[in-house]
Amino acid sequence: MRGASTQQIDIEAALMKADPELGRVIKAIIARIGPLRVTRSRASPFEALARAIVYQSVAAKAADTIFARLRLTSSGDLTPAAVLELKPESLRAIGLSTAKARYIRNLAEWFSANPNIARKLTSLADKEVIQALTGISGIGVWTANVFLIFSLGRLDVVPADDLGIRRGVQLAYRLKSMATPEQVQDKALLWRPYRSIASMYLWNAVKLKINANDLMEEQP
């Protein structure tokens, strides 16, 4: 019977074989922190998406504080109904911008108005999830992709617009400037069916400040 560790080795081996440039990034990350895997969030889809809105374009520490306050305002149980009971000024008082306060209310209204689709989110195909969520004002493709990876545990998703991934591709392929979303999508063709895992390695390469020297091939 194949264990989890064997599966991990198989995924890394497949990515390294398909894309040696990405392979150097993978080796550098594993040397630092070990292999990476998608771990599904225990949060409800609504809470996960509300959290994603809070964290958009905000430093993680500040976002942590704001999201903790948001949960407290709803007695720790963040539901569409709890959010809809809050006035816009109450949402702004915890540190949300006017736009984000509106986006979170839009999200709550959508979940309340579309309970059948909301319940099916975890079982819908990736494209169907993206189509449903991007119809909500304040939810873009990036947020939908992050939801697919970290909330639903989908293995073959690439948030090509993400700055971290674009910088990671620049590093891996030694590009003179940050990769465009189109370049990311082009390179990601090699990473299927594990584009989510590849994306996590590229994210972490930037987070851990991996540099070109870390990616040098060892000489025999």
C-alpha positions in Angstrom: 0.0 0.0 0.0 1.4 3.4 -1.0 2.0 5.8 1.8 1.7 9.6 1.9 5.5 10.0 1.7 5.6 7.9 -1.5 2.9 10.1 -3.0 4.9 13.2 -2.1 8.0 11.9 -3.8 6.0 11.0 -6.9 4.6 14.5 -7.2 7.9 16.2 -6.7 9.6 13.8 -9.1 6.9 14.4 -11.8 7.3 18.1 -11.5 11.1 18.0 -11.6 11.1 15.7 -14.6 8.6 17.9 -16.5 10.2 21.2 -15.7 13.9 21.1 -14.5 13.9 24.9 -13.9 11.0 24.5 -11.4 12.8 21.4 -10.1 15.7 23.6 -8.9 13.2 25.7 -6.9 11.6 22.6 -5.5 15.0 21.2 -4.3 15.8 24.5 -2.7 12.5 24.7 -0.8 12.7 21.1 0.3 16.2 21.7 1.6 14.8 24.6 3.7 11.4 23.4 4.9 10.6 20.0 3.4 8.0 19.1 0.8 4.8 21.2 0.5 1.2 20.0 0.3 -2.2 21.6 0.0 -4.0 21.3 3.3 -7.7 22.0 3.1 -9.0 24.8 5.4 -11.5 23.7 8.1 -13.3 27.0 7.6 -16.7 27.1 5.9 -16.7 28.4 2.3 -18.2 31.7 3.4 -15.7 32.3 6.1 -12.8 31.3 3.8 -13.9 33.7 1.1 -14.5 36.5 3.7 -11.0 35.9 4.9 -9.6 36.1 1.4 -11.3 39.5 0.9 -9.8 40.8 4.2 -6.3 39.7 3.1 -6.5 41.3 -0.4 -3.6 43.8 -0.7 -3.0 44.0 3.0 0.0 43.0 5.1 -0.6 39.7 6.8 -0.2 41.0 10.3 -2.8 43.8 9.8 -5.1 41.4 8.0 -4.8 38.9 10.9 -6.0 41.6 13.3 -8.9 42.8 11.1 -10.1 39.2 10.5 -10.0 38.4 14.2 -12.1 41.5 14.9 -14.6 40.5 12.2 -15.0 37.1 13.8 -15.5 38.7 17.2 -18.3 41.0 15.9 -20.2 38.0 14.9 -19.6 36.1 18.2 -16.8 34.0 16.5 -19.3 32.3 14.2 -18.8 34.0 10.9 -21.9 33.3 8.8 -23.8 35.3 6.1 -26.6 36.0 8.5 -24.2 37.3 11.2 -22.5 39.7 8.7 -25.8 41.0 7.3 -26.8 42.0 10.8 -23.8 44.3 11.0 -24.1 47.9 9.8 -21.5 49.1 7.2 -20.0 51.5 9.8 -19.5 48.5 12.1 -17.5 46.7 9.4 -15.4 49.8 8.8 -14.8 50.3 12.5 -12.9 47.0 12.7 -10.4 48.3 10.0 -12.1 47.3 6.7 -12.0 49.8 3.9 -15.3 51.0 2.6 -14.8 48.8 -0.5 -14.0 45.7 1.5 -16.9 46.2 3.9 -19.2 46.4 0.8 -17.5 43.3 -0.8 -18.1 41.2 2.4 -21.7 42.3 2.5 -22.0 41.4 -1.2 -20.6 38.0 -0.4 -23.1 37.5 2.5 -26.0 38.5 0.4 -24.9 36.1 -2.4 -24.7 33.2 0.1 -28.1 34.1 1.5 -29.7 34.4 -1.9 -28.1 31.3 -3.5 -28.1 28.6 -0.8 -28.3 25.7 -3.3 -25.2 26.8 -5.3 -23.4 27.8 -2.1 -23.9 24.2 -0.7 -22.6 22.7 -3.9 -19.4 24.8 -4.1 -17.2 22.1 -2.6 -18.3 19.6 -5.3 -18.4 21.8 -8.4 -15.8 21.7 -11.1 -13.0 24.3 -10.9 -14.4 26.3 -13.8 -17.9 26.3 -12.3 -16.6 27.5 -8.9 -14.8 30.4 -10.6 -17.8 31.3 -12.7 -20.1 31.3 -9.6 -17.8 33.3 -7.4 -16.6 35.9 -9.9 -20.2 36.9 -10.3 -20.0 38.4 -6.8 -18.7 42.0 -6.8 -15.4 41.9 -4.9 -14.5 38.4 -5.8 -12.0 38.1 -8.7 -10.3 35.2 -10.4 -7.3 35.4 -8.0 -9.6 35.0 -4.9 -11.5 32.2 -6.6 -8.3 30.4 -7.4 -6.9 30.8 -3.9 -10.2 29.4 -2.6 -9.9 26.4 -4.9 -6.4 25.6 -3.6 -6.6 26.3 0.1 -10.3 25.7 0.9 -11.2 23.0 -1.5 -7.8 21.3 -1.8 -7.8 21.3 -5.6 -4.4 20.2 -7.0 -4.4 21.7 -10.5 -4.9 25.4 -10.1 -2.6 28.3 -10.9 -3.3 31.9 -9.9 -1.4 33.3 -12.8 -2.0 37.0 -11.8 -0.5 36.5 -8.3 2.6 38.7 -7.8 4.3 36.0 -5.7 4.0 33.4 -8.4 5.0 35.8 -11.1 8.2 36.7 -9.1 8.8 33.0 -8.5 8.6 32.3 -12.3 11.0 35.1 -12.9 13.5 33.5 -10.4 13.1 30.0 -11.7 13.6 30.9 -15.3 16.1 33.7 -14.7 13.9 36.3 -16.5 15.1 39.9 -16.6 11.7 41.2 -15.3 8.7 39.8 -13.4 6.8 37.2 -15.4 3.5 38.2 -17.0 0.4 36.3 -16.2 0.6 34.9 -19.8 4.1 33.7 -19.2 3.0 32.0 -16.0 0.2 30.2 -17.8 2.6 29.1 -20.6 5.1 27.7 -18.1 2.3 26.1 -16.1 1.4 23.8 -19.0 4.4 21.7 -17.8 3.1 21.4 -14.3 -0.2 19.7 -14.9 -1.9 18.0 -13.1 -0.1 19.5 -10.0 -0.2 23.2 -10.8 -1.4 24.0 -7.3 1.7 22.3 -5.8 4.0 24.1 -8.2 2.4 27.4 -7.3 3.0 26.8 -3.6 6.7 26.1 -4.3 7.0 29.4 -6.3 5.1 31.3 -3.6 7.5 30.0 -0.9 10.5 30.7 -3.0 9.6 34.4 -2.8 8.6 34.1 0.9 11.8 32.4 1.9 13.9 34.8 -0.3 15.4 32.1 -2.4 18.0 33.6 -4.8 19.8 32.6 -7.9 22.7 31.2 -5.9 20.4 28.8 -4.1 19.3 27.4 -7.5 22.8 26.6 -8.8 23.3 23.1 -9.9 25.8 21.1 -7.9 28.9 20.2 -9.8 29.9 16.5 -9.8 
